[in-house]
Amino acid sequence: MSKGRLLLLLICLLLCVPAFASDGKTMAVKTQNTASAFTTASRTVTAPVITDRPVRLTEYRRQLIREYALQHYGEAFTEIIPQVIIVHWTGSPGADGVHNYFYNEAMGDGTLNVCSQFLVGRDGTVFRLTPETMLDRHAIGYNWCAIGIENVGGVNGREDLTQEQLQANAVLIRYLQAKYPTIRYVWGHYQQTEAKQSGLFREHVSGYFHGKVDPGPKFMKALQENLNGTGLLFFEP
């Protein structure tokens, strides 16, 4: 691990209270289902109601994470220092199906399964699928530093995310920004190429890229408006 990465990790450990803990081969989950508020240096932030609905959090998953990180970033690690929040849609109509899709550790080819740290239902319910600082596979080139928020919707590319999801995303992002001061950026998955301007893109596998359209400029524009005054950096929707 580089000295810069180690320093940032130590800062996060000092400032952030983890939501999950490890217990033997299978990671144990601490459930949080109540809203609360806490004060930062500049403002009071309301924590969203978060329902823990973990995917399989096993040592096997951690092994696959290390293998993924080594292949794509040149070093084996499982924990991230969050610097960006990337917003997605699922392209599917229900939270249960998404959870089931993310649940297993591996994809069919034996590599790390795709997943994001959070999933937001059509009614604005926020589910936490993995620890916030676990490396999840959701955005090529940025997984090493990104927290992902999946939003149920976008079937057939329709920009149909709900007002409830918009509000839930805004509250969740404010909470994460306050909890992890290293977070500076928010962008939509479709902005992955433009986001290279941030200097955060890292990818060791040549030609590894997939074009994306989620969650669409309509949602990102509204989200940016909701997060005015936070100091977070956006790209033009």
C-alpha positions in Angstrom: 0.0 0.0 0.0 1.4 3.5 -0.9 2.2 6.0 1.8 -0.4 8.4 0.5 -3.1 5.8 0.5 -2.1 4.6 4.0 -2.3 8.2 5.3 -5.8 8.7 3.8 -7.0 5.4 5.3 -5.7 6.4 8.7 -7.6 9.7 8.5 -10.8 7.8 7.6 -10.4 5.4 10.4 -10.1 8.3 12.9 -13.1 10.2 11.5 -15.5 7.4 10.5 -17.4 4.9 12.5 -17.7 1.6 10.5 -21.2 0.2 10.0 -20.0 -3.4 9.7 -17.5 -5.6 11.6 -15.6 -8.7 10.7 -16.2 -11.9 12.6 -14.2 -15.0 11.6 -14.7 -16.1 8.0 -18.1 -14.4 7.6 -18.5 -10.7 8.3 -21.1 -9.9 10.9 -23.5 -7.0 10.3 -24.6 -4.3 12.7 -28.1 -3.2 11.7 -29.1 0.4 11.6 -32.7 1.2 11.0 -33.2 4.6 12.6 -32.6 8.1 11.5 -30.4 10.4 13.5 -28.6 13.8 13.2 -25.1 14.8 13.9 -23.2 18.1 13.6 -20.2 18.7 11.4 -17.9 21.8 11.7 -20.3 23.8 9.5 -23.8 22.3 9.7 -26.2 19.7 11.1 -26.7 16.7 8.9 -29.6 14.3 9.1 -28.7 10.7 8.7 -31.1 8.8 6.5 -33.0 5.7 7.6 -30.8 2.9 6.3 -31.8 -0.7 6.2 -29.0 -3.2 6.2 -29.7 -5.9 3.6 -26.2 -7.4 3.0 -25.1 -9.5 0.1 -22.9 -12.5 0.9 -20.0 -10.9 2.9 -17.6 -13.8 3.2 -13.8 -14.3 3.1 -14.3 -15.6 -0.4 -15.7 -12.3 -1.5 -12.8 -10.5 0.1 -10.4 -12.8 -1.8 -12.2 -11.9 -5.1 -12.0 -8.3 -4.2 -8.2 -8.5 -3.6 -7.8 -10.3 -7.0 -9.9 -7.7 -8.8 -7.9 -4.8 -7.2 -4.6 -6.5 -8.1 -5.6 -7.0 -11.7 -7.1 -3.6 -12.2 -5.2 -1.3 -9.9 -1.9 -3.1 -9.3 -2.3 -3.7 -5.6 -4.4 -6.1 -3.6 -6.8 -4.5 -1.1 -10.4 -4.6 0.0 -11.0 -1.2 1.6 -11.5 2.1 -0.2 -10.9 5.7 0.9 -14.1 7.3 -0.6 -13.4 10.2 -2.8 -16.4 10.1 -5.2 -20.1 9.0 -5.1 -21.3 7.4 -8.3 -25.0 7.3 -9.0 -26.6 4.5 -11.0 -29.9 3.0 -12.1 -30.4 -0.7 -12.1 -32.3 -1.1 -15.4 -34.7 -3.4 -13.6 -38.1 -2.8 -11.9 -37.6 -4.3 -8.3 -35.2 -4.1 -5.4 -35.5 -7.9 -4.7 -34.2 -8.8 -8.1 -31.3 -6.5 -7.8 -30.3 -7.8 -4.4 -30.5 -11.4 -5.7 -28.3 -10.4 -8.7 -25.6 -8.9 -6.4 -25.9 -11.5 -3.7 -23.4 -14.1 -4.7 -19.7 -13.4 -4.4 -18.7 -14.4 -8.0 -19.9 -13.9 -11.5 -20.2 -16.9 -13.9 -16.6 -16.5 -15.0 -15.4 -16.7 -11.4 -14.5 -13.0 -11.0 -15.8 -10.6 -8.4 -19.6 -10.1 -8.8 -20.9 -6.6 -9.5 -22.4 -4.7 -6.6 -22.7 -1.2 -5.1 -22.7 -0.2 -1.5 -26.2 1.2 -1.5 -29.5 0.4 -3.3 -32.5 2.8 -3.3 -36.0 1.5 -3.9 -38.7 3.2 -5.9 -40.3 4.5 -2.7 -37.0 5.9 -1.5 -36.1 3.1 0.9 -32.3 3.0 1.3 -30.6 -0.4 1.6 -27.0 -0.9 2.5 -25.6 -4.0 0.7 -22.0 -3.9 1.8 -19.8 -1.9 4.2 -19.5 1.6 2.9 -15.7 1.4 2.6 -15.6 -2.1 0.9 -14.4 -2.1 -2.6 -17.4 -3.0 -4.8 -17.4 -3.5 -8.6 -19.8 -0.9 -10.1 -17.8 1.6 -12.1 -14.8 0.8 -14.3 -11.7 2.8 -13.3 -13.2 4.2 -10.1 -14.0 1.3 -7.8 -10.8 1.9 -5.8 -12.2 5.2 -4.5 -16.0 5.2 -5.2 -19.2 4.6 -3.2 -21.9 3.4 -5.5 -25.6 4.2 -5.2 -28.0 2.0 -7.3 -31.5 3.3 -7.9 -34.2 0.8 -9.0 -35.5 1.9 -12.4 -34.3 2.8 -15.8 -35.9 -0.2 -17.5 -35.3 0.0 -21.3 -33.3 3.2 -20.7 -36.3 5.2 -19.5 -35.4 8.2 -17.2 -38.1 7.2 -14.7 -36.4 7.5 -11.3 -38.8 8.9 -8.7 -39.0 12.0 -6.5 -38.7 9.8 -3.5 -35.4 8.4 -4.9 -34.1 11.9 -5.6 -34.7 13.0 -2.0 -33.3 9.7 -0.6 -30.1 10.1 -2.7 -29.7 13.8 -1.6 -30.0 12.9 2.1 -27.7 9.9 1.7 -25.0 11.8 -0.1 -25.1 14.6 2.5 -24.7 12.0 5.2 -21.8 10.3 3.4 -20.0 13.5 2.7 -20.2 14.5 6.4 -19.0 11.0 7.5 -16.2 10.8 4.9 -14.5 14.2 4.5 -12.4 12.7 1.7 -15.4 12.7 -0.7 -15.2 15.6 -3.1 -17.1 14.5 -6.3 -20.6 13.2 -7.3 -21.3 12.1 -10.8 -23.6 9.8 -12.8 -22.3 6.5 -14.3 -22.9 7.9 -17.8 -20.3 10.7 -17.0 -17.5 8.2 -16.5 -15.4 9.5 -19.4 -15.9 13.1 -18.6 -15.0 12.3 -15.0 -11.4 11.4 -16.0 -10.8 15.1 -15.5 -11.0 14.5 -11.8 -7.7 12.5 -12.0 -9.3 9.6 -10.2 -9.5 7.2 -13.1 -7.2 4.1 -12.7 -7.3 1.0 -14.9 -4.5 -1.4 -15.7 -6.5 -3.6 -18.2 -6.1 -2.1 -21.6 -9.4 -1.6 -23.5 -11.6 -2.4 -20.5 -14.6 -0.1 -20.9 -18.4 -0.2 -21.1 -20.5 2.8 -22.2 -23.3 3.7 -19.8 -26.4 5.9 -19.9 -27.5 5.7 -16.2 -29.0 7.5 -14.3 -29.5 10.1 -17.0 -29.0 13.9 -17.1 -32.5 14.7 -15.8 -31.9 12.9 -12.5 -28.3 14.3 -12.1 -29.4 17.8 -12.8 -32.1 17.6 -10.1 -29.6 15.9 -7.7 -27.1 18.7 -8.2 -29.7 21.3 -7.5 -30.6 19.5 -4.3 -27.0 19.4 -3.2 -26.2 23.1 -3.8 -24.1 24.5 -1.0 -22.4 21.3 0.0 -19.2 22.1 -1.8 -19.4 18.8 -3.8 -18.1 18.9 -7.3 -20.3 17.9 -10.3 -19.8 17.6 -14.0 -22.3 19.4 -16.3 -25.4 17.1 -16.5 
